[in-house]
Amino acid sequence: MKKIILSFAVVALLFSCTKKEQYYGTWSQYFYSPAFLNINQDSISLSNDGNLWNTYPVTIKNNSLTFLDHTFNTSFSGDSLVFEHLTFKKDTVAPLLEIELPKLVKYNFQEPNPKRELIYIKYGRVPNSNEYKLQLNDKYADISELIDYFYTSSDLSFHSIRKLVMICDKKAKMKDVESIFLEMIKMNTFAFYTVNHTEYQFVDNEIKQVYLSQKQQVFPINNENYKDSISDNLLNYSILEHLNAKNRQYIFLINNEFYVGKEKYTTNDFSKKIDSLVSKNVQFISLFDLNSDFEHYTIFNAILNDSYEKLYDSIAKQKHNTAYNQLTDDKKEEIMTFFPKRNIQNISIPHFLSFEEDPFENIEFPFKNIKDSIPDVYFEQMP
């Protein structure tokens, strides 16, 4: 009798294992989000495009998958997995890019404004290589194709509210990312979002992907002679007119390290220093070198942006007894007018230097002796 019971237990165990193992592997469908699932014994990974994956603990039991604090019904139909009424086929995903996002946790990142029409671009590493490429929709693209990609709609009224969302691998060099910025200037796209990380949430009975990003701005102060990248004679000094030479501070990202003037700081000390300068209404010129990577560039901008957010939050609590992000747009604008962000941000050091080295004719750049303000380490790394 005991042998019979034991035999049944073994059979039941084997049957249970076999049933669970039916789930293991990568599954794909191309109509709804998520489009890809990768399931193993104790975790499930979700992806919209095969490039970015989010992984969560999973329990497989009673023809269901439990993750994201929710239980999803499943079944099998032939060689297909039916997951919440979506049919997934067993697949081996060959993504165009491998992208590892910075995933910073100390700074304030938010979902891109859902009221904006957003255009997503991806820049990452080609699988099994060290080559980085731009992906537009489902194909590799040259950065020069970005303009045509941006102007795909025949309704020009939308162009003024469109915003780029840049999903970039954290190890990408700023030399390449700068080329994207220069194309953005051609498109008059000065505001954009940099994605820090993604996550999935279960909302209204649907699994939805959320991009956590920071809003950035590129200022259109461009030397058309710099790398022959700017085709239009565009030199806008509107932001420069507000910069007071007596209250101006250069900050630099060089070789993934942070500088205020010529003094190098650790990440924590740099953050404290920027907090202090922002509270004094200092006006920044924030420049990066081309050897640094996107992860440190993200930290560099996040520290500066966060310092303003902390100051605005403090003012909001004093004036309105509430957090800054809870204010109406009008009240936010009131605080920003009182303490504006007068920064030159997202311009490279060599681009900035080009105004002195190869200037426009009959146009005087309002900054003198730029080289004297740059740490010596920048010039030591030059070939």
VMD Tcl script that draws the C-alpha trace (Angstrom):
set ca {
  {0.00 0.00 0.00}
  {2.79 2.37 0.95}
  {4.52 1.59 -2.36}
  {1.32 2.43 -4.26}
  {0.91 5.75 -2.40}
  {4.58 6.56 -2.97}
  {4.23 5.71 -6.66}
  {1.25 8.03 -6.97}
  {3.19 10.79 -5.19}
  {6.13 10.40 -7.58}
  {3.83 10.41 -10.61}
  {2.02 13.48 -9.29}
  {5.33 15.23 -8.70}
  {6.59 14.37 -12.17}
  {3.32 15.49 -13.71}
  {3.46 18.75 -11.78}
  {7.07 19.39 -12.86}
  {6.29 18.58 -16.46}
  {3.32 20.91 -16.41}
  {5.38 23.76 -15.00}
  {8.12 23.12 -17.49}
  {5.64 23.74 -20.31}
  {5.84 27.41 -19.35}
  {9.62 27.67 -19.48}
  {11.17 29.56 -22.36}
  {10.50 32.71 -24.38}
  {7.08 33.47 -25.81}
  {6.03 36.19 -28.22}
  {2.98 37.90 -29.73}
  {2.90 41.16 -31.66}
  {-0.41 42.86 -30.99}
  {-0.57 43.92 -27.34}
  {1.74 44.77 -24.46}
  {3.70 42.93 -23.26}
  {4.78 41.37 -26.54}
  {7.36 39.00 -25.03}
  {7.45 36.76 -21.98}
  {10.42 34.80 -20.70}
  {9.50 32.30 -17.99}
  {11.62 30.04 -15.83}
  {11.15 28.24 -12.53}
  {10.93 31.26 -10.23}
  {10.85 34.41 -12.38}
  {9.12 35.97 -15.35}
  {10.56 38.68 -17.61}
  {8.39 41.02 -19.67}
  {9.32 43.11 -22.68}
  {7.50 45.26 -25.21}
  {10.14 44.97 -27.92}
  {12.71 42.34 -26.94}
  {15.30 45.04 -26.12}
  {14.29 46.01 -22.58}
  {13.27 43.34 -20.07}
  {11.77 43.66 -16.59}
  {11.99 40.64 -14.30}
  {9.67 39.72 -11.42}
  {9.31 36.74 -9.04}
  {6.63 34.38 -10.28}
  {4.62 31.48 -8.85}
  {3.30 28.86 -11.29}
  {0.30 27.03 -9.85}
  {-3.15 25.79 -10.88}
  {-2.82 26.87 -14.51}
  {-1.95 30.40 -13.50}
  {1.00 32.77 -13.13}
  {1.19 35.01 -10.07}
  {3.36 38.16 -10.22}
  {2.91 41.93 -9.84}
  {0.58 41.05 -6.93}
  {-1.92 39.56 -9.33}
  {-2.84 36.09 -10.57}
  {-3.17 35.66 -14.34}
  {-5.10 32.73 -15.80}
  {-3.31 30.66 -18.44}
  {-3.87 27.64 -20.63}
  {-2.18 25.83 -23.49}
  {-3.57 25.46 -27.00}
  {-1.36 23.17 -29.02}
  {2.10 24.76 -28.91}
  {0.74 28.16 -27.81}
  {0.45 29.74 -24.36}
  {-2.82 31.58 -23.76}
  {-2.13 34.31 -21.22}
  {-5.01 36.60 -20.24}
  {-6.73 35.95 -23.60}
  {-3.50 36.70 -25.52}
  {-1.90 33.90 -27.52}
  {1.89 33.61 -27.28}
  {4.02 31.39 -29.51}
  {7.22 29.71 -28.34}
  {10.04 31.82 -29.70}
  {13.74 32.63 -29.56}
  {13.89 36.41 -29.53}
  {16.71 37.99 -31.49}
  {16.52 41.65 -30.45}
  {18.05 44.35 -32.61}
  {19.69 45.93 -29.58}
  {20.75 45.11 -26.05}
  {20.02 48.06 -23.78}
  {20.93 48.31 -20.11}
  {19.44 51.45 -18.57}
  {21.14 53.46 -15.79}
  {18.50 52.55 -13.16}
  {19.39 55.32 -10.72}
  {17.45 55.30 -7.45}
  {18.52 58.47 -5.63}
  {17.03 61.00 -7.99}
  {13.63 62.23 -9.05}
  {12.41 60.48 -12.20}
  {8.88 60.67 -13.53}
  {6.81 59.18 -16.31}
  {6.94 61.36 -19.46}
  {4.02 63.75 -19.71}
  {1.14 61.62 -21.06}
  {-0.43 64.75 -22.60}
  {2.46 65.01 -25.03}
  {2.76 63.05 -28.25}
  {5.92 61.05 -27.62}
  {8.35 59.58 -30.12}
  {10.60 56.80 -28.84}
  {14.12 56.21 -30.11}
  {16.56 53.56 -28.92}
  {20.34 53.60 -28.89}
  {22.19 50.51 -27.70}
  {24.59 47.70 -28.38}
  {24.20 45.27 -31.25}
  {23.96 41.76 -29.70}
  {27.21 39.80 -29.56}
  {29.29 42.82 -30.54}
  {30.67 46.08 -29.18}
  {28.98 48.14 -31.88}
  {26.35 50.71 -30.92}
  {23.49 51.67 -33.21}
  {20.31 53.69 -33.37}
  {17.02 51.79 -33.69}
  {13.96 53.47 -35.20}
  {10.86 51.28 -35.15}
  {12.10 47.78 -36.01}
  {15.30 48.54 -37.94}
  {18.78 49.97 -37.54}
  {19.10 53.55 -38.74}
  {21.71 56.22 -39.28}
  {21.40 59.21 -36.98}
  {20.82 61.35 -40.09}
  {17.51 59.48 -40.57}
  {16.16 60.85 -37.32}
  {14.71 63.97 -38.97}
  {12.61 61.98 -41.46}
  {11.51 59.67 -38.64}
  {10.40 62.67 -36.58}
  {8.43 64.25 -39.42}
  {6.41 61.20 -40.40}
  {3.07 62.86 -39.64}
  {1.52 65.09 -42.28}
  {-0.18 67.08 -39.53}
  {2.39 69.79 -38.80}
  {0.33 71.12 -35.90}
  {1.58 68.25 -33.76}
  {5.27 68.98 -34.22}
  {5.37 71.71 -31.62}
  {4.15 69.37 -28.88}
  {6.02 66.23 -29.86}
  {8.79 65.14 -27.55}
  {11.54 62.59 -28.01}
  {11.97 59.86 -25.43}
  {15.53 58.58 -25.63}
  {16.10 55.01 -24.43}
  {19.88 54.74 -24.34}
  {22.32 52.11 -23.06}
  {24.21 53.35 -20.03}
  {27.63 52.53 -21.54}
  {27.06 54.50 -24.76}
  {29.70 57.19 -25.21}
  {28.65 60.82 -25.20}
  {30.53 61.24 -28.47}
  {27.71 59.30 -30.13}
  {24.90 60.69 -28.01}
  {26.00 64.22 -28.90}
  {25.34 63.42 -32.55}
  {21.72 62.71 -31.61}
  {21.54 66.05 -29.77}
  {22.81 67.89 -32.86}
  {20.11 66.25 -35.00}
  {17.53 67.26 -32.40}
  {18.62 70.87 -32.81}
  {17.99 70.64 -36.54}
  {14.46 69.48 -35.75}
  {13.92 72.33 -33.26}
  {13.47 69.63 -30.61}
  {15.03 71.22 -27.57}
  {13.07 69.38 -24.89}
  {13.30 65.60 -24.54}
  {13.20 62.80 -21.98}
  {16.02 60.46 -20.97}
  {14.77 57.11 -19.68}
  {16.30 55.95 -16.42}
  {14.46 52.66 -16.08}
  {11.18 50.96 -16.92}
  {8.71 48.95 -14.92}
  {5.38 47.19 -15.40}
  {2.25 47.94 -13.43}
  {-1.11 46.19 -13.34}
  {-3.64 48.97 -14.04}
  {-7.31 48.63 -14.97}
  {-6.93 44.90 -15.60}
  {-4.03 45.47 -17.99}
  {-0.29 45.17 -17.69}
  {1.20 48.52 -18.66}
  {4.82 49.53 -19.13}
  {5.95 52.76 -17.49}
  {9.03 54.72 -18.55}
  {10.62 56.66 -15.70}
  {12.47 59.61 -17.19}
  {13.84 63.07 -16.60}
  {12.92 65.99 -18.80}
  {16.01 67.58 -20.36}
  {16.63 70.59 -22.56}
  {19.18 71.29 -25.27}
  {19.89 74.98 -25.78}
  {20.14 76.11 -29.41}
  {23.49 77.89 -29.24}
  {25.19 76.28 -32.17}
  {28.28 76.82 -34.24}
  {27.48 75.70 -37.77}
  {31.19 75.02 -38.30}
  {31.37 72.48 -35.45}
  {31.78 69.06 -37.10}
  {29.70 70.40 -40.03}
  {26.70 69.18 -38.07}
  {24.53 72.29 -38.06}
  {23.35 73.21 -41.53}
  {21.33 76.29 -40.62}
  {22.85 79.54 -39.42}
  {21.25 79.18 -36.01}
  {22.78 81.07 -33.13}
  {20.34 81.88 -30.38}
  {21.65 83.99 -27.53}
  {18.33 84.39 -25.76}
  {19.42 82.17 -22.87}
  {22.86 83.76 -22.76}
  {21.43 87.21 -22.29}
  {20.17 86.17 -18.86}
  {23.49 84.80 -17.67}
  {25.22 87.19 -15.31}
  {29.02 86.93 -15.49}
  {29.28 87.78 -11.78}
  {27.01 84.92 -10.78}
  {28.04 82.25 -13.28}
  {29.41 78.79 -12.51}
  {30.94 76.24 -14.87}
  {30.37 72.60 -13.98}
  {31.86 69.71 -15.92}
  {31.54 65.98 -16.53}
  {34.99 64.74 -17.61}
  {35.99 61.06 -17.80}
  {32.87 60.17 -15.77}
  {33.95 62.48 -12.93}
  {32.33 65.66 -11.65}
  {33.91 69.11 -11.43}
  {32.79 72.48 -10.11}
  {35.17 74.82 -11.85}
  {38.51 73.05 -11.72}
  {37.84 71.19 -8.48}
  {36.88 67.50 -8.63}
  {34.11 66.18 -6.37}
  {32.78 62.77 -5.38}
  {29.19 62.16 -6.43}
  {27.78 62.90 -2.95}
  {29.91 66.03 -2.45}
  {29.06 67.24 -5.95}
  {25.37 66.90 -5.13}
  {25.76 68.88 -1.89}
  {27.77 71.57 -3.67}
  {25.15 71.93 -6.42}
  {22.39 72.17 -3.78}
  {24.28 75.04 -2.17}
  {24.86 76.85 -5.47}
  {21.24 76.45 -6.63}
  {19.99 77.96 -3.36}
  {22.15 81.01 -4.12}
  {20.55 81.38 -7.57}
  {23.83 80.65 -9.32}
  {23.57 80.39 -13.10}
  {25.21 77.28 -14.53}
  {27.07 76.38 -17.67}
  {26.92 72.59 -17.60}
  {29.28 70.90 -20.08}
  {30.26 67.29 -20.74}
  {33.21 65.71 -22.51}
  {32.81 63.08 -25.22}
  {34.65 60.27 -23.40}
  {32.10 60.01 -20.59}
  {29.25 57.51 -20.81}
  {25.49 57.96 -20.77}
  {25.11 56.62 -17.22}
  {27.35 59.31 -15.71}
  {25.81 61.94 -17.98}
  {22.42 60.90 -16.55}
  {23.74 61.29 -12.99}
  {25.33 64.64 -13.89}
  {22.03 66.05 -15.16}
  {19.95 64.32 -12.49}
  {21.94 66.02 -9.71}
  {21.42 69.45 -11.26}
  {17.74 68.84 -12.01}
  {17.14 67.36 -8.56}
  {18.68 70.36 -6.83}
  {16.13 72.60 -8.49}
  {13.32 70.17 -7.66}
  {14.34 70.19 -3.99}
  {14.47 73.99 -3.93}
  {11.09 74.30 -5.66}
  {9.61 71.78 -3.24}
  {10.91 73.77 -0.28}
  {9.45 77.02 -1.65}
  {6.12 75.31 -2.39}
  {5.83 74.02 1.17}
  {6.62 77.46 2.59}
  {4.27 79.41 0.30}
  {1.48 76.90 -0.32}
  {1.92 74.25 2.40}
  {2.10 71.48 -0.19}
  {4.64 69.61 -2.29}
  {5.77 71.21 -5.54}
  {4.54 68.33 -7.69}
  {1.05 68.77 -6.19}
  {0.76 72.40 -7.32}
  {-1.21 73.61 -10.32}
  {0.77 74.51 -13.42}
  {0.21 78.22 -12.74}
  {1.67 78.01 -9.25}
  {4.60 75.94 -10.50}
  {5.25 78.60 -13.11}
  {5.14 81.27 -10.41}
  {7.88 79.51 -8.43}
  {10.01 78.89 -11.52}
  {9.71 82.56 -12.48}
  {10.97 83.52 -9.04}
  {13.83 81.00 -9.24}
  {14.37 80.27 -12.95}
  {16.69 77.63 -14.37}
  {19.10 79.78 -16.30}
  {21.42 77.03 -17.44}
  {23.29 76.09 -20.54}
  {22.82 72.35 -20.40}
  {23.54 69.39 -22.69}
  {26.29 71.09 -24.67}
  {29.68 69.36 -25.01}
  {32.98 70.96 -24.05}
  {34.41 70.80 -27.61}
  {31.19 72.25 -29.02}
  {31.36 75.12 -26.56}
  {35.05 75.68 -27.29}
  {34.33 75.84 -31.02}
  {32.81 79.30 -30.64}
  {36.25 80.68 -29.85}
  {38.24 78.36 -32.08}
  {36.08 78.59 -35.21}
  {33.57 81.42 -34.72}
  {30.99 82.89 -36.99}
  {32.04 85.97 -38.89}
  {31.05 89.24 -37.26}
  {29.44 87.47 -34.31}
  {31.06 87.82 -30.92}
  {30.52 84.93 -28.56}
  {29.74 86.37 -25.10}
  {32.18 84.08 -23.27}
  {35.86 84.83 -23.16}
  {38.84 82.68 -22.16}
  {36.74 79.52 -21.93}
  {39.81 77.31 -21.79}
  {40.94 78.98 -18.57}
  {37.81 77.67 -16.84}
  {38.18 74.01 -17.90}
  {40.04 71.51 -15.66}
  {43.50 70.58 -16.96}
  {42.52 66.89 -17.02}
  {40.32 67.58 -20.05}
  {43.29 68.72 -22.14}
  {45.55 65.96 -20.82}
  {43.22 63.34 -22.30}
  {43.33 64.92 -25.77}
  {45.36 63.00 -28.41}
}
mol new
graphics top color blue
foreach p $ca { graphics top sphere $p radius 0.5 }
foreach p [lrange $ca 0 end-1] q [lrange $ca 1 end] { graphics top cylinder $p $q radius 0.2 }
display resetview
